[in-house]
């Protein structure tokens, strides 16, 4: 498993680590304690990814309310 760094990982790093955690858990080779630790880490990573996606969605909505709507109208004229 990828070690946690002191600073919050990027979305891509968190997603990659989450995929690795899931793969390790699906292998069936982890002990019960390691499975619980992996589950806990996976839940943390999932929460981080969801938060990042929510933030990105809010940014897209803000852009749609201004800049992107103007761009899509201009694209329709071409």
Order of alpha helices (4+ residues) and beta strands (2+ residues): alpha-alpha-alpha
